[in-house]
Amino acid sequence: MDFLLDGILAVTWQQCVMYVVGALLIYLAIEKGYEPALLLPMGFGAILVNLPSSGVLNQMVEGIGESQGIIQWLFEIGIDASEAMPLLLFIGIGAMIDFGPLLSNPKMLLFGAAAQFGIFFAMTAAVLLGFDLADAASIGIIGAADGPTSILVSQVLHSNYIGPIAVAAYSYMALVPIIQPFAVKLVTTKKERQIKMPYNPRNVSRKLRICFPILVTVIAGFIAPMSVSLVGFLMFGNLLRECGVLGTLSETAQNVLANLITLLLGITISFSMKADQFVNLDTVIIMGLGLVAFVFDSIAGVMFAKLLNLFSKNKVNPMVGAAGISAFPMSARVIQKLGQEADPQNHLLMHAVGANVAGQIASVLAGGMILNLVPQLLG
């Protein structure tokens, strides 16, 4: 009983806050269904790493020496040393994506590019608020709406805020159905949301589907060499899907690999959620900047679509531009729902899917560009 009492008395108020954060993430995962595969292990991990003298972290044990904790070990080999977990997850993500709607309507690539504006807006705001350039860039990438990219960039740049950045990225990805309608309605009228876009898909040949991931990887290698690991693994996964001779491997990447890495990544990233690092004013500011990045991504996509409409005969529903973020396929579904709220006969899903997968490519390219630029600026 004395041992139990000593353990309870050793708990700090910051650790109590982390227990609440962990419980909140678990609640959102189970009761609300928000990104449960990630938020649940992250929430449980946040509790594990903040227990007094937690055995999941490395520590010195009297009479024994150093005891290696499993979560710290996973973090060191899977994220800190090699960034392996986020990269391996991209293979599974790539195998899940059908680029057909994008290849059928290539102009959707423009919306994927436009909807990355929030990254650079939040990055600039973070610098103005006093964060150093590496931390500001890592915070800005939350706007990519892509959790693995956020983790990878913040780790490569040695950010001091990997935990808050990961929590913000995945939390806001889960809240896309709440955040995006607010952002879209803020800058559109009901008349604009009622614009219909007929869907006349072009035939996308098997050869084009196979060549596309290869060409994107090569082009990315010349434009942003640091993005090759990100783009290359994403496109390798897609090539598994499209080649037609590796069906079993494609299914394995989509299901077994993606689920296993997601599970391990969620609980491993909790290493960066220790109370002494997480509970501070900077975390609150990072969460706020992440929200700003998400909102401005959607707004930028909408405004770019409006700009195109000034010069186009065939009008684009501005909401499709908001689907250019990387949160696939949630954002496309949100835009479809908003379109049908404005007009039950309005079907925007396939257009939004095209913009959405373009956003997946654009987000990893943006991450690679940041990894190219920031070291040069710091050097």
Secondary structure, 3 states (H helix, E strand, C coil): CHHHHHHHHCCCHHHHHHHHHHHHHHHHHHCCCCCHHHHHHHHHHHHHCCCCCCCCCCEEECCCEEECCHHHHHHHHHHHCCCHHHHHHHHHHHHHCCCHHHHHCCCHHHHHHHCCHHHHHHHHHHHHCCCCHHHHHHHHHHHHCCHHHHHHHHHHCCCCCHHHHHHHHHHHHHCHHHHHHHHHHHCCCHHHHCCCCCCCCCCCCHHHHHHHHHHHHHHHHHHCHHHHHHHHHHHHHHHHHHCCCCHHHHHHHHHHHHHHHHHHHHHHHHHHHCHHHHCCHHHHHHHHHHHHHHHHHHHHHHHHHHHHHCCCCCCCCCHHHHCCCCCCCHHHHHHHHHHHHHCCCCCCHHHHHHHHHHHHHHHHHHHHHHHHHHHHHHC
